[in-house]
Amino acid sequence: MAQKKVAGKKTAGKTQKDLKAKQAEENPKMEVEASDDDSEGSEEENDVNFDDGSDSEVKGAADLVDSEAEEDDDDDEDYDGEEEEEGDDDEIEPGQISITKSAEEDIQEGGSDEEPDEAPITKKKSADLDHKGGIPKIAVGRIQPGTPWDQMLFVTRLPKEYKHTDLVALLAKFGPISVVNRIKTKAGGHNVVVAFESAEGPSAALAAKPKALTLNGQVVSVSRPHKKEDLNLRTIIIGLIGPNVTKEQVAEHFKSCGEVESVNFSNNPAHPTAFLRFESVDSVPKALKLHSTEFNSRFITVREESYKGKLLKSPACTLALTQTGEHESYSSDAVEKIFKKYGDITDVDVVCTKAIFGFVTYQTAEQAQKAMKALNGKTVDDLTIKLEPYSLSSSVRTILVSHLANGVEEDELNTIFSESGEIESVKMLHEKALIKFTTDDGFCKSFLMNERIVRGQPIFIEPNSNLKYKLLQKKADTKTRVFKQPGGQGKFKNFGKTNKNNSNNKKPSNKRKAQANGNSSHSFKKYKKF
């Protein structure tokens, strides 16, 4: 009897296995991986406000005014057609099914010569439905270079929180979309540039009524992406405005010239420069007439945006005026009146920095030399004139001597480098020195001293560059701000301090804490030595 029961159990077990194998052959399992679009959609459903790596900030130099002239207003931030790449390029196309390797092996090893039709047909139908009758899946990423300007649409005044699928549904009704690019604004919001597959899409959106452009109860603003050339033609640069002026004051002063679109300041708070953009290009000639006029008790300079790109200064024809007083501003017309007696002036640029008062450029080098001889060292009205030839370098005729041995002093360097030419000054630094020559000839000959042995070790010579050290210092300050921990020294701020809870000033115990269950986390066995 026992043998029969055992045999019956084996038979029953075998029957169940055969049934399972047969079902597996008839209905092989397919695994469908979730696409990137699905994960993105789930994030948006949870009100994720696009803080992923797909956001780009407009910095393009190709089609925008320089970064100083970018606006702080979120809604008026301009798109120039150049943006950083985004990370959502590898999304699965609508209607495409991703089958894992294990699913493919299940299909191949199912033992049946005929592929099952039911499961794939069901998936394909649902995907086609989503593509044709539902919301199309549009990639979020970079707009390809060469995309026609008339196929792009710039969208601003978006709600603070919205779903990507809702935005696509709103704009896809105007025409097929190829890609959507999100641009992060300075205030933390987003603008959007949409590339359509044809020019009819943006045209239809621009002609649409406000009701057709409503997203989450808010009407979005649509326009053509701005071109750099159009923006620059409507922009002026205002200098010597002073550190206490506001954007509202600048706009108020120039509103008589035309409607002001925006005002922005440079990143130099001590000597800011204002970038003002008018609504119409016709306002710019009127604004340029305010050059060298008073504003807030200061003389200002007003230039067209293209002025900074003009190569007006040259070493032969330009004279540099050293700052001899504490002039924060000065009339450009008054400076021109002083210097025009000695030749035809092409440009007067008053900057009023700590070291440089301004620059005067003549039409010929002979005229510049004539003014140098006549005016250098003189005082006219309240302006003491000290002139130097203009140089493209930030530190004229100055070398940096490095790798100095201990004990090297100024007199020794004077003796060594006097062989090259007359020395104006020597400034000693830690294992370095700055040596300034009075002539270009002495400056050039000094480089022949490179790798000369002084007190048993070689010295190294290079042109000194103030600009280089400013950029290096700026980069170092940026790194310091990035790595600085709030509240002190980060995780090492308590290093070396005594424990405040140890009121008896007892030495901390080295005894290992007991395990919660009374057992050690690792069991150790002591073996006898053989």
C-alpha positions in Angstrom: 0.0 0.0 0.0 2.8 2.3 0.9 4.5 1.7 -2.4 1.3 2.5 -4.3 0.8 5.8 -2.4 4.4 6.9 -3.2 3.9 6.0 -6.9 0.6 7.9 -7.0 2.3 11.0 -5.5 5.2 10.8 -8.1 2.6 10.6 -10.9 0.7 13.5 -9.6 3.8 15.6 -9.3 4.9 14.7 -12.9 1.5 15.7 -14.2 1.7 19.2 -12.6 5.1 19.8 -14.0 3.9 18.7 -17.5 1.0 21.2 -17.2 3.3 24.0 -16.2 5.7 23.3 -19.1 2.8 23.1 -21.5 1.4 26.5 -20.3 4.9 28.0 -20.6 5.1 26.8 -24.2 1.7 28.2 -25.1 2.1 31.6 -23.3 5.8 32.6 -23.0 6.3 35.6 -20.7 7.4 38.9 -22.1 9.1 41.6 -20.0 8.5 45.2 -21.1 11.0 47.7 -19.7 9.8 51.1 -18.6 11.0 53.7 -21.0 12.6 57.0 -20.0 9.4 58.7 -21.0 7.5 56.8 -18.4 9.9 57.6 -15.6 9.8 61.3 -16.7 6.1 61.3 -16.7 6.0 59.8 -13.1 8.3 62.6 -11.9 6.1 65.2 -13.4 3.0 63.7 -11.9 4.7 64.2 -8.5 5.2 67.9 -9.4 8.9 67.6 -10.0 9.8 71.1 -11.2 12.3 70.1 -13.8 15.4 70.2 -11.6 17.1 67.4 -13.5 20.1 67.7 -15.7 18.1 68.5 -18.8 17.9 72.2 -17.9 20.2 74.6 -19.7 20.8 78.2 -19.2 21.3 80.6 -22.1 24.9 81.6 -22.3 25.4 81.5 -26.0 27.7 84.1 -27.5 26.4 83.4 -31.0 22.9 85.0 -30.9 22.6 87.0 -27.7 23.9 90.2 -26.1 26.8 89.4 -23.8 26.1 88.0 -20.4 26.2 91.5 -18.8 23.3 92.5 -20.9 21.1 89.5 -20.1 17.9 90.4 -18.3 16.9 89.5 -14.9 13.2 89.3 -15.8 12.2 85.7 -16.3 9.6 86.3 -18.8 11.8 88.5 -21.1 14.8 86.3 -21.0 16.0 85.9 -24.6 16.7 82.7 -26.4 19.5 82.7 -28.9 19.3 79.3 -30.5 22.3 77.9 -28.7 21.9 75.8 -25.5 23.7 73.0 -23.6 22.9 69.4 -24.3 20.3 67.7 -22.2 20.2 64.2 -20.9 16.9 62.9 -22.4 18.0 62.1 -25.9 17.8 58.3 -25.6 14.1 57.9 -25.1 12.1 55.0 -26.6 10.1 56.1 -29.6 6.3 56.1 -29.3 4.9 52.6 -30.0 8.3 50.8 -29.5 8.4 47.9 -27.1 11.6 47.1 -25.3 12.1 43.4 -24.7 14.6 42.2 -22.2 17.2 39.5 -22.9 15.4 37.1 -20.6 12.2 37.6 -22.4 13.9 36.9 -25.7 15.4 33.7 -24.3 12.0 32.6 -23.1 10.5 33.0 -26.6 13.4 31.2 -28.2 13.4 28.3 -25.7 9.6 27.9 -25.5 9.8 24.7 -27.6 7.1 25.8 -30.0 7.8 26.6 -33.7 5.0 29.1 -33.9 5.3 32.5 -32.2 2.4 33.4 -29.9 0.4 36.2 -31.4 -1.8 37.4 -28.6 0.6 39.2 -26.3 2.6 41.2 -28.9 -0.6 42.3 -30.8 -2.1 43.6 -27.5 1.1 45.7 -26.7 1.3 47.0 -30.2 -2.3 48.1 -30.3 -2.0 50.0 -27.0 1.2 51.7 -28.2 -0.2 52.8 -31.5 -3.3 54.1 -29.7 -1.0 56.2 -27.5 0.8 57.6 -30.5 -2.1 58.3 -32.7 -5.0 59.3 -30.5 -3.1 60.3 -27.3 -0.3 62.7 -26.4 2.8 62.2 -28.5 6.0 61.5 -26.6 8.4 64.4 -27.3 12.0 64.4 -26.3 13.4 67.1 -24.0 16.8 68.0 -25.2 19.0 70.1 -27.4 17.6 71.7 -30.5 19.8 70.6 -33.4 22.0 73.3 -35.0 20.7 74.4 -38.3 17.1 74.2 -37.3 15.3 76.9 -39.3 14.4 80.0 -37.3 10.8 80.0 -38.5 10.3 76.5 -37.1 11.1 77.5 -33.5 8.8 79.0 -30.9 9.9 80.8 -27.7 7.4 80.2 -24.8 7.5 82.3 -21.6 5.2 83.0 -18.5 4.8 79.4 -17.8 3.2 78.2 -14.5 5.6 77.4 -11.7 4.4 73.8 -11.7 3.2 72.0 -14.8 3.5 68.6 -16.5 5.6 68.1 -19.6 2.8 66.1 -21.1 0.4 68.9 -20.6 2.7 71.4 -22.3 3.2 69.0 -25.2 -0.6 68.5 -25.5 -1.1 72.3 -25.5 1.4 73.0 -28.3 1.1 69.8 -30.4 -2.3 70.9 -31.6 -0.6 73.6 -33.7 1.7 71.1 -35.5 4.1 68.2 -35.1 6.9 68.8 -32.6 10.4 67.5 -32.9 12.0 68.5 -29.6 11.4 70.7 -26.6 14.3 72.6 -24.9 13.9 73.9 -21.3 15.8 77.0 -20.3 16.4 77.7 -16.7 15.9 81.4 -15.7 17.9 83.2 -13.0 14.9 83.2 -10.7 14.6 79.4 -10.8 11.7 79.2 -13.3 11.8 77.9 -16.8 11.2 79.1 -20.3 10.8 76.8 -23.3 11.9 76.7 -26.9 9.9 74.4 -29.1 11.2 73.1 -32.4 8.4 72.2 -34.8 8.7 69.9 -37.9 7.4 72.7 -40.1 7.0 76.5 -40.1 3.2 76.2 -40.0 3.3 75.2 -36.3 4.9 78.4 -34.8 2.8 80.5 -37.2 -0.4 78.8 -35.9 0.6 79.3 -32.3 1.4 83.0 -32.8 -2.0 83.5 -34.4 -3.9 81.5 -31.7 -6.3 83.2 -29.2 -5.4 83.3 -25.4 -7.8 80.5 -24.6 -5.9 78.2 -26.9 -2.6 79.0 -25.0 -3.9 78.4 -21.5 -1.8 76.0 -19.4 -3.0 75.2 -15.8 -5.3 78.3 -15.9 -2.5 80.6 -17.0 -2.0 82.1 -20.5 1.5 81.5 -21.7 3.4 84.0 -23.9 4.6 82.9 -27.3 7.0 84.7 -29.7 9.8 84.1 -32.2 13.3 83.5 -30.7 15.2 86.8 -30.7 18.3 87.2 -32.9 21.5 88.7 -31.5 21.7 91.3 -34.3 18.2 92.6 -33.6 18.9 92.8 -29.8 22.3 94.6 -30.2 20.8 97.2 -32.6 18.4 98.2 -29.8 21.0 98.2 -27.0 23.1 101.0 -25.6 26.0 100.8 -23.0 26.0 103.5 -20.3 29.2 104.0 -18.3 30.3 106.0 -15.2 26.8 105.7 -13.6 28.2 105.1 -10.1 27.5 102.3 -7.6 24.4 103.7 -6.1 22.2 104.1 -9.1 19.2 101.8 -9.7 17.7 100.3 -12.8 14.6 102.3 -12.4 16.6 105.6 -12.3 18.4 104.6 -15.5 15.1 103.7 -17.3 13.5 107.0 -16.1 16.4 109.0 -17.4 16.3 107.5 -20.9 12.5 107.1 -21.3 12.4 110.4 -23.2 14.3 108.7 -26.0 11.8 105.9 -26.4 10.1 103.0 -24.8 12.6 101.0 -22.6 12.4 97.2 -22.8 14.9 96.3 -20.1 17.9 97.5 -18.0 20.6 95.3 -16.7 23.9 95.9 -14.8 27.4 94.4 -15.2 28.9 92.2 -12.5 31.2 95.0 -11.2 29.4 96.6 -8.3 32.1 99.2 -7.7 32.1 100.5 -11.3 28.9 99.1 -12.9 28.0 99.5 -16.5 24.4 99.6 -17.6 23.0 97.8 -20.6 19.7 99.4 -21.7 17.5 97.9 -24.5 14.8 99.9 -26.2 11.7 98.6 -27.8 12.6 100.3 -31.1 15.9 100.7 -32.8 14.8 104.3 -33.6 15.4 105.3 -30.0 19.2 104.6 -30.1 20.3 107.7 -32.0 18.4 109.9 -29.6 20.0 108.2 -26.6 23.5 108.6 -28.0 23.0 112.4 -27.8 23.1 112.1 -24.0 26.8 111.1 -24.1 28.9 113.2 -21.7 25.8 114.7 -20.1 25.1 114.7 -16.3 23.1 112.0 -14.6 22.8 111.9 -10.8 25.5 114.6 -10.6 27.9 112.5 -12.7 29.1 112.7 -16.3 28.1 109.5 -18.1 29.2 107.9 -21.3 26.6 106.5 -23.8 27.8 104.1 -26.5 26.1 101.8 -29.0 26.5 98.1 -28.2 29.0 97.6 -31.1 31.4 100.2 -29.6 33.1 97.6 -27.4 33.9 95.4 -30.4 35.6 98.2 -32.4 39.4 98.2 -32.4 39.8 102.0 -32.0 42.9 102.0 -29.7 46.4 101.3 -30.9 49.8 101.6 -29.3 51.0 104.1 -31.9 48.0 106.5 -31.9 46.5 106.1 -28.4 47.6 107.9 -25.2 46.7 106.5 -21.8 45.9 109.0 -19.0 47.0 107.9 -15.6 44.5 108.5 -12.7 46.2 111.2 -10.7 43.3 112.3 -8.6 40.1 110.7 -7.3 37.9 111.4 -10.3 34.9 109.2 -10.4 33.6 110.7 -13.6 34.6 113.4 -16.0 33.2 115.1 -19.1 34.4 113.4 -22.2 33.8 116.7 -24.1 36.1 118.6 -21.7 38.9 116.0 -22.3 38.5 116.3 -26.0 38.6 120.0 -25.9 42.0 119.8 -24.1 43.6 117.4 -26.6 42.1 118.4 -29.9 44.5 121.3 -30.2 47.2 118.9 -31.2 45.5 116.8 -33.9 42.4 115.1 -35.1 40.9 112.9 -32.4 39.1 109.7 -33.4 38.0 108.5 -29.9 38.0 109.7 -26.2 37.2 107.0 -23.7 36.9 108.1 -20.1 36.9 105.1 -17.7 37.9 106.6 -14.3 39.3 103.5 -12.7 41.8 103.4 -9.8 44.8 103.3 -12.1 43.5 104.7 -15.5 41.6 107.9 -16.1 41.0 107.4 -19.8 42.3 107.0 -23.3 42.7 109.5 -26.2 43.2 108.2 -29.7 44.5 110.4 -32.5 44.3 109.9 -36.2 48.1 109.6 -36.7 51.1 108.6 -34.5 52.7 112.0 -35.1 49.7 113.8 -33.6 49.9 111.5 -30.5 53.6 112.2 -30.0 52.9 116.0 -30.3 50.3 115.8 -27.6 52.6 113.7 -25.4 55.3 116.4 -25.5 53.0 119.3 -25.0 50.7 118.0 -22.2 52.5 115.4 -20.2 53.0 116.6 -16.6 50.8 119.7 -16.9 47.6 120.6 -15.1 44.6 121.9 -17.0 41.7 123.2 -15.0 41.4 120.5 -12.3 42.9 117.7 -14.4 46.5 116.8 -13.8 47.7 115.1 -17.0 50.2 112.2 -16.8 50.5 110.4 -20.1 51.9 107.0 -21.2 51.9 105.2 -24.5 49.0 102.8 -24.7 49.9 99.1 -24.4 47.8 96.0 -25.0 49.4 94.4 -21.9 48.0 95.0 -18.4 51.4 95.5 -16.9 53.7 97.4 -19.2 57.4 96.5 -19.4 57.2 94.4 -16.3 58.7 90.9 -15.8 58.1 88.3 -13.1 61.2 86.7 -11.8 60.5 83.5 -9.9 62.4 80.7 -8.1 64.6 83.1 -6.2 67.0 81.6 -3.6 66.7 82.6 0.0 68.5 85.8 0.8 68.3 87.4 -2.6 67.6 91.2 -2.1 66.6 94.1 -4.2 70.1 95.5 -4.7 71.3 92.2 -6.1 68.5 92.1 -8.7 69.1 95.7 -9.6 72.8 94.9 -10.3 71.9 91.8 -12.4 69.1 93.2 -14.6 70.7 96.6 -15.1 72.7 94.9 -17.8 69.5 94.7 -19.8 68.4 98.3 -19.4 67.4 101.0 -17.0 65.1 99.8 -14.2 62.2 101.9 -13.0 61.3 99.8 -10.0 61.8 96.4 -8.2 59.2 94.9 -6.0 60.2 91.9 -3.8 57.7 89.1 -3.2 58.1 85.7 -1.6 60.6 83.9 -3.7 59.6 86.2 -6.6 60.2 89.8 -7.8 58.5 92.2 -10.1 60.9 94.3 -12.2 59.7 97.2 -14.3 61.9 98.7 -17.0 61.8 102.2 -18.4 62.2 101.2 -22.0 60.9 98.4 -24.3 64.5 97.6 -25.2 65.4 96.8 -21.6 62.2 94.8 -21.1 63.0 92.6 -24.2 66.7 92.1 -23.3 65.8 90.9 -19.8 64.4 87.6 -21.1 68.0 86.6 -22.0 68.5 86.3 -18.3 66.1 83.3 -18.1 67.5 80.3 -16.3 70.6 82.3 -15.1 72.1 80.8 -11.9 71.7 83.2 -8.9 73.0 81.9 -5.6 73.3 78.4 -6.8 69.8 78.0 -8.4 68.3 79.1 -11.7 65.8 81.9 -12.0 62.8 81.9 -14.4 61.5 85.0 -16.2 58.1 85.6 -17.7 56.0 88.7 -18.7 54.0 89.9 -15.7 50.2 89.8 -16.4 47.8 91.4 -13.9 44.9 90.0 -15.9 46.2 86.5 -15.5 46.3 86.8 -11.7 42.9 88.4 -11.6 41.4 85.5 -13.5 43.2 83.0 -11.3 42.0 84.7 -8.1 38.5 84.8 -9.4 38.6 81.0 -10.2 40.1 80.3 -6.7 37.3 82.4 -5.0 34.7 80.4 -7.0 36.1 77.1 -5.8 36.2 78.5 -2.2 32.5 79.4 -2.4 31.6 76.0 -3.8 33.4 73.9 -1.2 32.7 76.1 1.8 30.5 74.4 4.4 27.7 76.3 6.1 28.3 76.9 9.8 32.1 76.6 9.9 34.6 74.0 8.9 32.2 71.3 7.7 32.6 67.8 9.1 36.0 68.6 10.6 34.8 71.6 12.7 34.8 69.6 15.9 38.2 68.1 15.3 40.4 68.5 18.4 37.6 69.7 20.6 36.7 68.0 23.8 33.3 66.4 24.2 30.9 68.8 25.9 28.9 65.9 27.3 32.0 64.7 29.2 31.5 66.9 32.2 34.1 65.1 34.4 36.8 65.6 31.8 37.4 61.8 31.8 39.4 60.2 29.1 37.2 58.5 26.6 37.0 54.8 27.0 38.4 52.5 24.3 36.2 49.7 25.3 34.1 48.3 22.5 30.3 48.6 22.9 28.4 45.4 23.6 26.2 44.0 20.8 22.5 44.5 21.1 21.7 40.8 21.2 24.6 39.9 23.5 26.5 38.3 20.6 29.4 39.7 18.7 28.9 40.5 15.1 31.8 38.3 14.1 32.7 35.0 15.8 36.4 34.5 16.4 38.0 31.2 17.2 41.3 30.9 18.9 43.6 28.3 17.4 46.6 26.8 19.0 49.9 27.4 17.4 51.5 24.4 15.9 
